[in-house]
Amino acid sequence: MAAPSIPNLLSLRGSRGIRGHGRGRGGHHGPGRGAASHDSTIQGTDTDAAVSRLSAVELGYLEDPFAQYFVSPDAQITRRLPIINRGTFVRTSALDRLVDQFLRQHVFGESALAGGQIQENVHNAQIISLGAGTDTRAFRLFTSKGRKWNQGRDVPPYELWRNSIVYHEIDFPRIVEKKLATVRQTSSLKEALPDPNLEQADGSWKSCGRPPNGSEFWCHGLDLRDLSRETDLPRLDGLRTDIPTLLISECCLCYLETSEASNVIKFFKDRIPQLGIVLYEPVKPDDPFGKQMVSNLAARGIRMPTLEVYKEPKDQEDRLRAAGWEVCCAYTVEKAWEEFILQDDQQRVDSLEGLDEVEEWKLLAGHYVIAWAHPSWDMGMRWDDNDMKYY
């Protein structure tokens, strides 16, 4: 496809509307008003993510009862085109899959069990979501109605998840304050995260009543660049350094300068021996499609410094190895669709809207990568009958 015919991928929408109900990001340093304006622009990308998520939910790609609460209820927003909805489905499913694998080993694995049962009053695993914004993964995780583990046996969530997980989200103070307000105003969100309480002037809050399963939830109001400083580092209340931890950056670190992004990873890697990581970022900026993608971003005042350095999927693997992980893997979204989405799910997604833009899908899906690494867990991506799902 010639570059002039490539559409603006950040605004690919159909002609019909969806009902309405953004994920904040870090930015690069700059002086005064310009830096603040850039940060605001980056935070606005969360609106794109929230609308794309709701579009995928409304059309049946995903099950997420919480997505509606993070898009303005009076907004009439046109739905995304099929390739965007499919991309949102694969992106969400892939990250859910990796989170499932991590929890399956460290919450349900033999090392986490005592006599075949989850140990009470013991937190076995920790998740840290960078630039979480309006992400709903914690709500879905804490309210799941059933999971499969140990030869596919279903176990009620309270029994299975009691006191098992510490969950952190980090984002700009304005973003976490807005999320707190949304939780306080929405009964189903408060059921997932009861008694949300403001902890600090920077907007940081936590679920004081603990989620229904007894896990812990912390939401930190923080500019991620502060974690890249050499001195005067901020404190993250509730952070555990003694349990297996999964760090998630879903299109977040890509907005930081490369050195800052590396230092943020280093901040956690130096403190948590059993640290894993999952990244979702764009790649291939130098081919015609990638150049148009970069141009579309620039037109909105957005730059992704890591895209200029980690240009290919293999570069993302090398990046994680350089950060200290030995076993790393990176899949494009296209490869994830082809190799680990069950055939039944592929057929279900195909039946929802069909896909006329096959070439555009392959281009789009080939320009985003899911990279992951962890010192002690299975790196396979294929589903099997025992895999958990929390939607």
C-alpha positions in Angstrom: 0.0 0.0 0.0 1.4 3.4 -0.9 2.0 5.7 1.9 -0.5 8.4 0.7 -3.3 5.9 0.9 -2.6 4.9 4.5 -5.3 6.4 6.8 -4.8 8.0 10.1 -4.8 4.9 12.3 -5.5 6.9 15.5 -8.9 7.9 14.2 -10.1 4.9 12.1 -13.8 4.9 12.7 -16.9 3.6 11.1 -19.9 5.6 10.2 -22.2 4.3 12.9 -22.1 5.6 16.5 -21.7 3.8 19.8 -23.0 4.9 23.1 -20.5 6.5 25.4 -19.7 6.3 29.1 -8.3 8.3 28.6 -5.1 6.0 29.8 -2.6 8.6 30.9 1.0 8.4 29.9 4.4 9.8 30.6 5.9 12.4 28.3 9.3 13.8 27.5 11.0 16.6 29.3 10.5 20.1 27.9 10.4 23.6 29.3 7.4 25.3 30.8 4.1 25.4 29.0 5.3 23.2 26.1 6.1 20.3 28.4 2.7 20.6 30.2 0.9 20.8 26.8 2.7 17.7 25.6 1.9 15.8 28.8 -1.7 16.7 28.3 -1.7 15.5 24.7 -0.2 12.2 25.8 -2.8 11.8 28.5 -5.4 12.4 25.9 -4.4 9.2 24.2 -6.1 7.4 27.0 -9.4 8.6 25.6 -8.6 6.9 22.3 -7.8 3.6 24.2 -11.0 3.9 26.3 -13.2 4.5 23.2 -11.5 1.6 21.3 -12.1 -0.7 24.2 -15.8 0.3 24.5 -16.2 -0.1 20.7 -14.8 -3.7 20.9 -17.1 -4.4 23.9 -20.2 -3.0 22.2 -19.7 -5.0 19.1 -19.0 -8.3 21.0 -15.3 -8.7 20.6 -14.6 -8.4 24.4 -16.6 -8.9 27.6 -15.9 -6.0 29.9 -18.8 -4.6 31.9 -16.6 -1.8 33.2 -15.5 -0.2 29.9 -18.7 1.9 29.7 -17.9 3.9 32.8 -14.7 5.4 31.4 -16.2 7.1 28.4 -18.4 10.1 28.8 -22.0 9.0 29.1 -23.3 11.8 26.9 -20.7 11.4 24.2 -21.8 10.1 20.8 -18.7 8.5 19.5 -18.4 6.7 16.2 -17.3 3.2 16.5 -13.9 1.9 15.4 -13.4 0.1 12.1 -13.1 -3.7 12.1 -9.3 -3.7 12.0 -9.1 -1.5 15.1 -11.6 -3.6 16.9 -9.7 -6.7 16.0 -6.5 -5.2 17.1 -8.0 -4.2 20.5 -9.3 -7.8 20.9 -5.9 -9.3 20.2 -4.0 -6.8 22.3 -6.3 -7.3 25.3 -6.4 -11.1 24.9 -2.6 -11.3 24.7 -2.0 -9.2 27.7 -4.7 -11.1 29.7 -3.1 -14.3 28.6 0.3 -13.3 30.0 -1.2 -12.0 33.2 -3.0 -15.3 33.5 0.2 -17.3 33.1 2.0 -15.2 35.7 -0.8 -15.6 38.2 -1.3 -19.2 37.4 2.2 -20.0 38.4 2.6 -17.7 41.4 -0.9 -17.8 42.9 -2.0 -21.3 41.9 1.4 -23.0 41.5 2.8 -25.5 43.9 5.0 -22.8 45.5 1.9 -20.8 46.4 -0.1 -23.6 47.8 -0.1 -25.2 51.3 -1.7 -28.7 51.2 -3.3 -28.0 47.9 -5.0 -24.8 49.1 -4.3 -21.1 48.7 -2.7 -19.9 51.9 -4.8 -17.3 53.8 -3.3 -13.9 54.7 -0.5 -14.4 52.2 0.1 -12.3 49.1 1.7 -14.5 46.5 2.0 -12.1 43.5 2.1 -8.5 42.6 1.1 -6.6 39.4 2.3 -3.0 38.6 0.6 -1.3 35.7 2.4 1.8 34.4 0.3 4.6 32.9 -2.8 2.6 33.7 -5.3 5.4 33.2 -8.7 4.0 32.6 -7.6 0.5 32.3 -10.2 -2.0 33.6 -8.0 -5.1 34.1 -8.0 -4.8 37.9 -11.8 -4.6 38.0 -12.1 -7.6 35.7 -9.6 -9.5 37.7 -11.1 -8.8 41.1 -14.7 -9.7 40.1 -14.2 -12.7 37.9 -16.9 -15.2 38.3 -14.8 -18.3 37.7 -11.4 -19.5 36.7 -9.9 -22.7 35.5 -6.9 -24.2 37.1 -5.6 -27.6 38.1 -7.0 -29.8 35.3 -9.7 -27.3 34.4 -11.5 -27.4 37.8 -13.6 -24.3 38.4 -13.1 -22.7 41.8 -15.1 -19.7 43.2 -13.1 -16.5 43.0 -13.3 -15.7 46.8 -11.8 -19.1 47.7 -9.2 -18.9 45.0 -8.1 -15.4 45.2 -8.3 -14.6 48.9 -5.4 -12.5 50.0 -3.4 -13.4 46.9 -2.6 -10.3 44.8 -1.1 -6.9 45.4 -2.1 -4.6 42.4 -0.6 -1.2 41.7 -1.5 1.4 39.1 0.7 4.4 38.4 -0.3 7.5 36.4 -0.3 11.3 36.5 -2.0 12.8 39.6 -4.8 14.3 37.5 -5.5 10.9 35.9 -5.6 8.9 39.2 -7.8 11.6 40.8 -10.3 11.3 37.9 -10.3 7.5 38.2 -11.0 7.8 42.0 -13.9 10.1 41.3 -15.3 7.6 38.8 -15.0 4.7 41.2 -16.7 6.6 44.0 -19.6 7.5 41.7 -20.1 4.0 40.3 -21.5 1.2 42.4 -20.2 -1.7 40.3 -16.7 -0.2 40.5 -17.0 0.2 44.2 -18.0 -3.4 44.5 -14.7 -4.3 42.9 -12.7 -1.8 44.9 -14.6 -1.0 48.1 -14.0 2.0 50.2 -11.7 3.9 47.9 -9.8 6.4 50.0 -7.5 9.3 49.1 -4.1 8.8 50.7 -2.0 11.7 49.6 -2.2 15.2 48.1 -0.9 13.9 44.8 -4.1 12.0 44.2 -2.8 8.6 45.3 -5.5 6.3 46.7 -6.2 2.8 47.7 -9.1 0.4 48.2 -9.2 0.5 52.0 -11.9 -2.2 52.3 -9.8 -4.5 50.0 -11.3 -6.0 46.9 -13.8 -8.8 47.5 -11.1 -11.5 47.2 -8.9 -9.9 49.9 -6.2 -8.6 47.6 -4.7 -5.1 47.8 -5.1 -2.3 45.3 -3.0 0.9 45.2 -3.3 3.7 42.7 -0.3 6.1 42.7 -0.4 9.7 41.4 3.1 10.0 40.0 5.0 11.2 36.9 6.9 8.1 35.8 9.9 10.3 35.0 10.4 10.8 38.7 11.3 7.1 39.0 14.2 7.7 36.5 16.0 10.2 38.7 19.2 9.2 40.4 18.4 10.8 43.7 15.3 11.8 45.7 13.2 8.9 44.4 9.6 8.9 45.3 8.1 6.3 47.6 5.5 3.8 46.4 3.3 2.9 49.3 2.4 -0.8 49.5 5.1 -1.9 47.0 6.4 -5.4 47.8 9.9 -6.3 46.8 9.8 -9.9 48.2 7.1 -11.5 46.0 7.0 -12.3 42.2 5.9 -9.2 40.3 4.7 -8.5 36.8 5.4 -5.0 35.4 3.0 -4.0 32.6 3.6 -1.1 30.1 0.8 -1.0 27.6 1.8 1.9 25.3 3.2 3.8 28.2 7.0 3.8 28.3 7.2 4.5 24.6 6.3 8.1 25.3 9.4 8.6 27.6 12.9 9.4 26.4 14.7 6.1 25.9 17.0 6.7 28.8 14.1 7.5 31.1 12.1 4.4 30.0 15.2 2.3 30.8 15.6 3.9 34.2 12.0 3.3 35.1 12.5 -0.4 34.3 15.7 -0.4 36.3 14.0 1.2 39.3 11.8 -1.9 39.6 14.4 -4.5 38.4 16.9 -3.3 41.1 14.4 -3.7 43.9 12.4 -6.8 42.9 14.4 -9.9 42.3 11.5 -11.9 40.9 10.3 -9.3 38.3 8.7 -10.0 35.0 7.6 -7.5 32.3 5.1 -7.1 29.5 5.4 -4.4 26.9 3.0 -3.3 24.2 4.6 -0.8 21.7 4.6 0.1 18.0 7.5 -1.0 15.8 8.8 -0.6 12.2 8.8 3.2 11.8 10.9 3.2 8.6 8.7 1.4 6.1 5.9 3.4 4.3 3.2 2.3 6.7 5.4 3.1 9.7 6.4 6.5 8.3 2.7 7.4 7.9 2.0 6.2 11.4 4.8 8.4 12.8 3.5 11.3 10.7 0.0 10.9 12.1 1.4 11.0 15.6 3.4 14.1 14.9 0.4 15.8 13.5 -1.1 15.4 17.0 2.1 16.6 18.7 3.0 13.1 19.8 6.4 11.6 19.6 7.5 8.1 20.7 11.2 8.1 21.5 11.5 4.3 22.0 10.1 3.8 18.5 13.1 5.6 17.1 15.5 3.1 18.9 13.6 -0.2 19.2 12.5 -0.4 15.6 11.9 -4.2 15.1 10.4 -6.9 17.3 13.9 -8.3 17.8 15.1 -4.9 19.1 12.4 -5.2 21.9 13.8 -8.6 22.8 17.3 -7.2 22.9 16.1 -4.3 25.0 14.8 -6.7 27.7 18.0 -8.8 27.6 20.0 -5.6 28.1 17.8 -4.9 31.1 18.8 -8.2 32.7 16.4 -10.9 31.6 17.8 -13.9 29.9 14.6 -15.4 28.3 12.6 -12.9 26.3 10.0 -13.0 23.5 8.3 -10.6 21.2 5.2 -11.3 19.0 3.6 -8.8 16.6 -0.1 -8.5 17.0 -0.5 -10.4 13.7 1.6 -13.3 14.9 -0.4 -13.3 18.2 -3.6 -13.5 16.2 -2.3 -16.4 14.1 -0.6 -18.5 16.7 -2.4 -18.3 20.0 -6.0 -17.1 19.4 -8.1 -20.3 19.4 -9.7 -21.1 16.1 -13.2 -20.9 17.6 -12.4 -17.4 18.8 -11.0 -16.4 15.4 -14.2 -17.6 13.8 -16.3 -15.8 16.3 -14.4 -12.5 15.7 -14.6 -13.0 11.9 -18.4 -13.4 12.2 -18.9 -10.1 14.1 -18.1 -7.7 11.3 -16.1 -9.5 8.7 -12.8 -8.1 7.5 -12.6 -6.4 4.1 -9.4 -4.6 4.8 -7.2 -7.7 5.1 -4.1 -5.9 3.7 -4.6 -3.0 6.1 -5.1 -5.4 9.0 -1.8 -7.2 8.3 0.0 -3.9 8.0 -1.5 -2.5 11.3 -1.0 -5.8 13.2 2.5 -6.1 12.0 3.4 -2.7 13.4 2.7 -3.4 17.0 4.5 -5.8 19.3 3.9 -7.6 22.6 7.2 -8.3 24.3 7.6 -10.1 27.6 10.2 -11.6 29.9 10.3 -13.3 33.3 12.9 -15.3 35.2 10.8 -18.2 36.2 7.6 -18.7 34.1 6.5 -20.5 31.0 7.0 -18.2 28.0 4.5 -20.1 25.7 1.6 -18.2 24.2 -0.8 -20.9 23.2 -4.0 -21.4 25.0 -4.8 -24.8 26.5 -7.9 -26.2 28.3 -6.5 -25.2 31.7 -5.9 -21.6 30.9 -7.8 -19.1 33.1 -9.9 -16.3 31.7 -11.2 -13.4 33.8 -13.8 -11.8 31.6 
